[in-house]
Amino acid sequence: MLAALTALEEQKGRISGDERIERAIEAGAKHNAEPYRLRGLLDRWFRHARRIAFVAEASGLGAGLIARWAVFAALIEKRPPEAILPVMRGAAKGEIADAAALRRAIAMGFDHRAMPEAVGFEMPDDFLPLFKRAFGARLQQETLASLISPASIVRVNTLKGSRDDAIKSLARASIRAEPTLLSPLGLVFKQRTEIARLEAFESGLIEVQDEGSQVVAMLVDAKPGMQVLDFCAGAGGKTLALAAAMENKGHLVAADTHAKRLQRARVRMKRAGAENAERILLTGEPNDPWLRKNEGKFERVLVDAPCTGTGAWRRNPDARLTASLEELQRLTALQGQLLARARKLVKPGGVLVYSTCSVLTEENGDIADAFLKAHPDAQPVDLAALFESKTSAPWPGDEPSRLQLTPALHGTDGFFVAAFRL
């Protein structure tokens, strides 16, 4: 674990979060750490990072990596002090293996009254007012729910079989899975497993996708024979769900500005049997030739916009450590620009769908409100009626034309969706 943490520290700010984690796991593996277990330990490290740092400093252990590891070992792994101190003495560089300070850290725990609120909620200080605006009286309930590691969720690919087929396939592998509550195609795993090694995954029958993301794809209301665009497709998670909804009939475009993500989408499309989808690499410029050529072509356009990812912090806890107001400001400007560009691609009478994996009002309701103000011809879609036509679950939203899913209320990642008929 220490080798992996050292690798994380050395790479900070130089490469992306996902790549840092992979390199950290490689470093740990060189010291005989089992990668699957190490990934779980790193997940727990990120999930408690601010509280670990606070306790390490407040107890007198220090701010260094060894001090923070000692707190992690004591409070998360529940190792006794006599097992921690020898490691500290052997690994410390200028840090002191202070037995008394370690005992103070254990006594403090993560509920110390002096711990700042933002630290206790594991978020940047300047994000706390944003979360208070988003959740109000539910702040503690929602932030604590986002600290809990979520269960694994998959979507059944109806191009390959039914949900019953998937349940039976998983049962043959001694995996118990139960239907999700909101998505008619989701399954929640009742145990930890490496999904990529399952036959159901390799055959394309299941695809890893949070239930909230499945609901967003369902509310695009893509039908067989339509012209559909996934405007910010990334690695194609929602594209695959749209292809299945369209039964491989019609034309589906997965567009993005990141070539590597679209390459991953190609592999996933092949496994899923998504034959009606093509990938388009965009330039990111307003005058992109493909955008000009395809104005007014699509009956459905999904803008699953780049965002802070605050709704997925429970799934990607390392993202909490790099969130910033500067990035939020950049993203909200981009979100508005993407909606304005995507609007031109919608056929008259078609629908533009906006979604994020954020819980922040600045990225969700504010963006939808600004779009409606700028485009008074756009009519909000009754998503509640659409949802209830596709599943037996009751509408989980507070208003019919917008939906905000959250970990505490719905057991999903935090997703927002709104739709506009043009």
C-alpha positions as CSV (number, residue, x, y, z in Angstrom):
1,M,0.0,0.0,0.0
2,L,2.8,2.4,0.8
3,A,4.5,1.8,-2.5
4,A,1.2,2.6,-4.3
5,L,0.6,5.8,-2.2
6,T,4.2,6.9,-2.9
7,A,3.6,6.5,-6.6
8,L,0.3,8.5,-6.3
9,E,2.2,11.4,-4.6
10,E,5.0,11.4,-7.1
11,Q,2.6,11.7,-10.1
12,K,0.3,14.3,-8.6
13,G,-0.6,17.0,-11.1
14,R,1.3,15.3,-13.9
15,I,-1.1,12.8,-15.3
16,S,-4.9,12.1,-15.2
17,G,-6.5,10.5,-12.1
18,D,-7.3,7.2,-13.8
19,E,-3.7,6.9,-15.1
20,R,-2.3,7.8,-11.7
21,I,-4.3,5.0,-10.0
22,E,-3.3,2.5,-12.6
23,R,0.4,3.3,-12.1
24,A,0.0,3.2,-8.3
25,I,-1.5,-0.3,-8.6
26,E,1.4,-1.3,-10.8
27,A,3.8,0.0,-8.2
28,G,2.1,-1.9,-5.4
29,A,2.0,-5.1,-7.5
30,K,5.8,-4.9,-7.7
31,H,5.8,-5.3,-3.9
32,N,3.5,-8.4,-4.1
33,A,0.2,-6.5,-3.4
34,E,-2.7,-8.2,-5.1
35,P,-4.1,-5.6,-7.7
36,Y,-7.8,-6.2,-6.9
37,R,-7.4,-5.8,-3.2
38,L,-5.1,-2.8,-3.7
39,R,-7.7,-1.1,-5.9
40,G,-10.1,-1.4,-3.0
41,L,-7.6,0.0,-0.5
42,L,-6.9,3.0,-2.8
43,D,-10.7,3.6,-3.1
44,R,-11.0,3.7,0.7
45,W,-7.9,6.1,0.8
46,F,-9.5,8.6,-1.5
47,R,-12.9,8.2,0.2
48,H,-11.4,9.4,3.5
49,A,-8.5,11.6,2.2
50,R,-9.4,14.9,3.8
51,R,-10.3,13.4,7.2
52,I,-7.1,11.4,7.2
53,A,-5.1,14.5,6.6
54,F,-6.9,16.5,9.3
55,V,-6.5,13.8,11.9
56,A,-2.8,13.3,11.1
57,E,-2.0,16.9,11.5
58,A,-4.3,17.6,14.5
59,S,-2.9,14.6,16.4
60,G,0.7,15.8,15.9
61,L,1.7,12.9,13.6
62,G,2.4,15.4,10.8
63,A,1.3,16.2,7.3
64,G,3.5,13.8,5.4
65,L,2.6,10.6,3.6
66,I,3.8,8.3,6.3
67,A,1.7,10.1,8.9
68,R,-1.4,9.9,6.7
69,W,-0.8,6.3,6.0
70,A,-0.5,5.6,9.8
71,V,-4.0,7.2,10.3
72,F,-5.4,5.1,7.4
73,A,-3.9,1.9,8.8
74,A,-5.2,2.6,12.3
75,L,-8.7,4.0,11.5
76,I,-9.6,2.3,8.2
77,E,-7.7,-1.0,8.3
78,K,-8.0,-1.2,12.1
79,R,-4.4,-2.2,12.5
80,P,-3.0,-2.0,16.1
81,P,-0.4,0.6,16.9
82,E,2.3,-2.1,17.5
83,A,1.9,-3.1,13.8
84,I,2.0,0.4,12.5
85,L,4.9,1.9,14.4
86,P,7.6,-0.4,13.0
87,V,6.5,0.4,9.4
88,M,6.7,4.1,10.2
89,R,10.2,3.8,11.6
90,G,11.3,1.8,8.6
91,A,9.7,4.0,5.9
92,A,9.8,7.5,7.4
93,K,12.0,10.2,5.8
94,G,12.3,13.0,8.3
95,E,9.0,11.9,9.9
96,I,8.9,10.7,13.5
97,A,7.1,7.5,14.5
98,D,5.4,9.0,17.6
99,A,3.5,6.4,19.6
100,A,1.7,9.0,21.7
101,A,0.6,11.0,18.6
102,L,-0.7,7.8,17.0
103,R,-2.7,7.0,20.1
104,R,-4.2,10.5,19.9
105,A,-5.1,10.0,16.3
106,I,-6.9,6.8,17.1
107,A,-8.8,8.5,20.0
108,M,-9.8,11.4,17.7
109,G,-11.3,9.3,15.0
110,F,-13.2,10.9,12.2
111,D,-15.9,12.5,14.4
112,H,-13.7,15.1,16.2
113,R,-15.7,18.3,17.0
114,A,-12.9,20.5,15.6
115,M,-13.1,19.0,12.2
116,P,-14.4,21.6,9.6
117,E,-17.7,20.7,8.0
118,A,-16.2,20.5,4.4
119,V,-13.5,18.2,5.7
120,G,-16.1,15.9,7.3
121,F,-18.0,15.8,4.1
122,E,-14.9,15.1,2.0
123,M,-15.2,18.0,-0.4
124,P,-13.2,21.2,-1.2
125,D,-14.0,24.1,1.1
126,D,-15.4,26.3,-1.6
127,F,-17.8,23.5,-2.8
128,L,-19.7,23.4,0.5
129,P,-21.9,26.5,-0.3
130,L,-22.7,24.9,-3.7
131,F,-23.8,21.7,-2.0
132,K,-25.9,23.6,0.6
133,R,-27.6,25.4,-2.3
134,A,-28.3,22.1,-4.0
135,F,-29.5,20.1,-1.0
136,G,-30.6,22.5,1.7
137,A,-31.8,20.5,4.7
138,R,-30.7,17.2,3.0
139,L,-27.0,18.3,2.9
140,Q,-25.8,15.8,5.5
141,Q,-27.9,12.9,4.3
142,E,-26.7,13.4,0.7
143,T,-23.0,14.0,1.4
144,L,-22.7,11.0,3.7
145,A,-24.5,8.8,1.1
146,S,-21.9,9.9,-1.4
147,L,-19.1,8.6,0.9
148,I,-20.4,5.1,0.7
149,S,-18.9,2.8,-1.9
150,P,-21.8,1.8,-4.3
151,A,-22.8,-1.6,-5.4
152,S,-22.0,-2.7,-8.9
153,I,-24.8,-2.0,-11.4
154,V,-25.1,-3.3,-15.0
155,R,-27.5,-2.8,-17.8
156,V,-28.9,-5.7,-19.7
157,N,-28.2,-5.4,-23.4
158,T,-31.5,-6.3,-25.1
159,L,-29.7,-6.8,-28.4
160,K,-28.2,-9.9,-26.8
161,G,-31.0,-11.1,-24.5
162,S,-33.4,-10.3,-21.7
163,R,-33.0,-9.4,-18.0
164,D,-34.0,-13.0,-17.1
165,D,-31.3,-14.3,-19.5
166,A,-28.7,-12.2,-17.7
167,I,-29.9,-13.3,-14.2
168,K,-29.6,-16.9,-15.3
169,S,-26.2,-16.4,-16.8
170,L,-24.9,-14.7,-13.7
171,A,-26.4,-17.5,-11.5
172,R,-24.4,-20.0,-13.4
173,A,-21.3,-18.1,-12.3
174,S,-22.7,-18.1,-8.7
175,I,-23.4,-14.4,-8.9
176,R,-26.6,-13.1,-7.4
177,A,-28.1,-10.1,-9.0
178,E,-31.5,-8.4,-8.5
179,P,-33.5,-6.0,-10.7
180,T,-33.0,-2.3,-10.1
181,L,-36.0,-0.2,-9.0
182,L,-36.0,2.6,-11.6
183,S,-34.4,1.1,-14.7
184,P,-36.3,-1.8,-16.3
185,L,-33.0,-3.1,-17.6
186,G,-30.7,-2.8,-14.6
187,L,-29.3,-5.4,-12.3
188,V,-27.6,-4.7,-9.0
189,F,-24.9,-7.2,-7.8
190,K,-25.3,-8.5,-4.3
191,Q,-21.6,-9.2,-4.0
192,R,-18.3,-7.8,-5.2
193,T,-17.0,-9.4,-8.4
194,E,-14.7,-8.6,-11.3
195,I,-17.4,-8.0,-13.9
196,A,-15.1,-7.9,-16.9
197,R,-14.3,-11.6,-16.3
198,L,-17.9,-12.8,-16.5
199,E,-19.2,-14.6,-19.5
200,A,-22.3,-12.4,-19.5
201,F,-20.0,-9.4,-19.9
202,E,-17.7,-10.9,-22.5
203,S,-20.6,-11.9,-24.7
204,G,-22.1,-8.4,-24.5
205,L,-25.2,-9.4,-22.6
206,I,-24.4,-7.0,-19.8
207,E,-22.7,-3.6,-19.7
208,V,-21.5,-1.7,-16.6
209,Q,-23.7,1.4,-16.3
210,D,-25.1,3.1,-13.2
211,E,-28.9,3.0,-12.9
212,G,-29.1,6.8,-13.1
213,S,-27.2,6.7,-16.4
214,Q,-29.6,4.1,-17.6
215,V,-32.6,6.3,-16.7
216,V,-31.1,9.2,-18.7
217,A,-30.7,7.0,-21.8
218,M,-34.3,5.8,-21.4
219,L,-35.6,9.3,-21.2
220,V,-34.0,10.2,-24.6
221,D,-36.8,8.1,-26.0
222,A,-34.9,6.8,-28.9
223,K,-37.0,4.5,-31.1
224,P,-36.3,2.1,-34.0
225,G,-35.8,3.9,-37.3
226,M,-34.9,7.3,-35.8
227,Q,-31.9,9.6,-36.5
228,V,-30.2,9.9,-33.1
229,L,-27.1,11.8,-32.0
230,D,-25.1,11.2,-28.7
231,F,-23.3,14.6,-28.9
232,C,-20.8,14.0,-26.1
233,A,-20.6,10.3,-26.3
234,G,-17.2,9.7,-24.6
235,A,-16.6,6.0,-24.4
236,G,-20.1,5.2,-25.5
237,G,-22.0,4.1,-22.4
238,K,-25.2,5.8,-23.3
239,T,-24.7,5.2,-27.0
240,L,-24.9,1.5,-26.3
241,A,-28.2,1.9,-24.4
242,L,-29.6,4.0,-27.3
243,A,-28.6,1.4,-29.9
244,A,-30.5,-1.3,-27.9
245,A,-33.5,1.0,-27.6
246,M,-33.4,1.5,-31.4
247,E,-33.1,-2.3,-31.9
248,N,-30.3,-1.6,-34.4
249,K,-32.7,0.2,-36.7
250,G,-32.2,3.7,-37.9
251,H,-29.0,5.8,-37.6
252,L,-27.1,6.5,-34.4
253,V,-24.1,8.7,-34.1
254,A,-21.6,8.8,-31.3
255,A,-19.7,12.1,-31.5
256,D,-16.9,13.4,-29.3
257,T,-13.8,15.5,-29.4
258,H,-11.6,12.8,-27.7
259,A,-10.2,10.2,-30.1
260,K,-9.1,7.8,-27.3
261,R,-12.6,7.7,-25.8
262,L,-14.2,7.0,-29.2
263,Q,-11.7,4.2,-29.7
264,R,-12.9,2.6,-26.5
265,A,-16.5,3.1,-27.8
266,R,-15.6,1.1,-30.9
267,V,-14.6,-1.9,-28.8
268,R,-17.7,-1.7,-26.7
269,M,-20.0,-1.3,-29.7
270,K,-18.5,-4.4,-31.3
271,R,-19.0,-6.5,-28.1
272,A,-22.6,-5.2,-27.7
273,G,-23.6,-5.8,-31.3
274,A,-24.5,-2.2,-31.9
275,E,-24.5,-2.2,-35.7
276,N,-26.5,1.0,-36.4
277,A,-23.9,3.3,-34.7
278,E,-21.1,5.2,-36.2
279,R,-18.4,7.3,-34.5
280,I,-17.6,10.9,-35.4
281,L,-14.5,12.8,-34.1
282,L,-15.4,16.4,-33.7
283,T,-13.0,19.3,-33.7
284,G,-14.6,21.1,-30.8
285,E,-14.9,24.3,-32.8
286,P,-18.3,26.0,-33.5
287,N,-17.7,25.9,-37.3
288,D,-16.9,22.1,-37.3
289,P,-17.7,21.0,-40.9
290,W,-19.7,18.0,-39.6
291,L,-21.9,20.2,-37.5
292,R,-22.7,22.5,-40.4
293,K,-23.4,19.6,-42.7
294,N,-25.8,17.9,-40.2
295,E,-27.9,20.8,-39.0
296,G,-31.6,19.9,-38.6
297,K,-31.0,16.2,-39.2
298,F,-31.7,14.4,-35.9
299,E,-34.9,13.6,-34.1
300,R,-33.1,13.1,-30.8
301,V,-29.9,14.8,-29.6
302,L,-28.4,13.9,-26.3
303,V,-26.0,16.3,-24.7
304,D,-24.5,14.4,-21.8
305,A,-22.3,17.4,-21.0
306,P,-18.8,17.4,-19.4
307,C,-19.3,18.4,-15.8
308,T,-17.7,18.3,-12.4
309,G,-18.9,14.7,-11.8
310,T,-20.0,15.6,-8.3
311,G,-22.9,13.1,-8.7
312,A,-20.4,10.3,-9.3
313,W,-18.0,11.1,-6.4
314,R,-19.2,8.0,-4.6
315,R,-17.9,6.0,-7.6
316,N,-14.8,8.1,-8.3
317,P,-13.8,9.5,-4.9
318,D,-10.4,10.6,-6.2
319,A,-12.2,13.3,-8.2
320,R,-13.0,15.2,-5.0
321,L,-9.4,16.1,-4.6
322,T,-9.1,17.9,-7.9
323,A,-12.4,19.7,-8.0
324,S,-12.2,23.5,-8.2
325,L,-14.4,26.6,-8.7
326,E,-12.2,27.5,-11.7
327,E,-13.0,24.2,-13.4
328,L,-16.7,24.6,-12.5
329,Q,-16.8,28.0,-14.2
330,R,-15.1,26.6,-17.3
331,L,-17.6,23.8,-17.4
332,T,-20.7,25.8,-17.0
333,A,-19.6,28.1,-19.9
334,L,-19.0,25.0,-22.0
335,Q,-22.3,23.4,-21.1
336,G,-24.2,26.4,-22.4
337,Q,-22.1,26.4,-25.6
338,L,-22.8,22.7,-26.2
339,L,-26.5,23.1,-25.8
340,A,-26.5,26.1,-28.3
341,R,-24.6,24.1,-30.8
342,A,-26.6,20.9,-30.4
343,R,-29.9,22.8,-30.8
344,K,-29.0,23.5,-34.4
345,L,-28.7,19.7,-35.1
346,V,-32.3,18.9,-34.0
347,K,-34.9,18.4,-36.6
348,P,-38.0,20.7,-36.2
349,G,-40.3,18.8,-33.8
350,G,-37.4,16.8,-32.4
351,V,-36.1,16.7,-28.9
352,L,-32.9,18.0,-27.3
353,V,-31.9,16.2,-24.1
354,Y,-29.5,17.7,-21.6
355,S,-27.9,15.7,-18.8
356,T,-25.0,15.7,-16.4
357,C,-23.6,13.4,-13.7
358,S,-23.6,16.4,-11.3
359,V,-25.7,17.4,-8.3
360,L,-24.8,21.1,-8.5
361,T,-27.6,23.5,-9.5
362,E,-25.1,25.6,-11.3
363,E,-24.6,22.8,-13.9
364,N,-28.2,21.6,-13.9
365,G,-31.2,23.8,-13.3
366,D,-29.3,27.0,-14.0
367,I,-28.2,25.7,-17.4
368,A,-31.7,24.5,-18.3
369,D,-33.2,27.8,-17.2
370,A,-30.7,29.8,-19.3
371,F,-31.4,27.7,-22.4
372,L,-35.2,28.2,-22.1
373,K,-34.7,32.0,-21.6
374,A,-32.4,32.2,-24.7
375,H,-34.8,29.9,-26.8
376,P,-38.4,30.7,-25.8
377,D,-39.6,28.4,-28.7
378,A,-38.2,25.4,-26.8
379,Q,-40.9,23.5,-24.9
380,P,-40.0,21.4,-21.8
381,V,-40.9,17.7,-22.3
382,D,-43.1,15.9,-19.8
383,L,-40.5,13.4,-18.6
384,A,-42.7,12.1,-15.8
385,A,-45.3,10.8,-18.3
386,L,-42.5,9.4,-20.5
387,F,-40.9,7.6,-17.6
388,E,-44.1,6.1,-16.4
389,S,-44.8,4.8,-19.9
390,K,-41.6,2.8,-19.9
391,T,-41.4,1.4,-16.4
392,S,-43.7,0.4,-13.6
393,A,-41.8,2.5,-11.1
394,P,-43.4,5.8,-10.0
395,W,-41.8,9.0,-11.3
396,P,-38.9,9.8,-8.9
397,G,-38.7,13.5,-9.6
398,D,-40.1,16.7,-7.9
399,E,-41.3,18.2,-11.2
400,P,-42.5,16.6,-14.4
401,S,-40.0,18.3,-16.8
402,R,-36.7,17.7,-14.9
403,L,-35.2,14.9,-12.9
404,Q,-32.4,15.1,-10.3
405,L,-31.4,11.7,-9.1
406,T,-29.2,11.4,-6.0
407,P,-27.4,8.7,-4.0
408,A,-29.5,9.2,-0.8
409,L,-32.9,9.5,-2.3
410,H,-32.6,7.1,-5.2
411,G,-29.6,4.9,-4.6
412,T,-28.1,6.0,-7.9
413,D,-25.3,8.3,-8.8
414,G,-26.3,11.9,-9.0
415,F,-27.8,12.5,-12.5
416,F,-29.7,15.4,-13.9
417,V,-31.8,15.4,-17.0
418,A,-34.1,17.8,-18.8
419,A,-35.5,17.7,-22.4
420,F,-36.8,20.3,-24.8
421,R,-38.9,19.9,-27.9
422,L,-37.9,22.3,-30.6
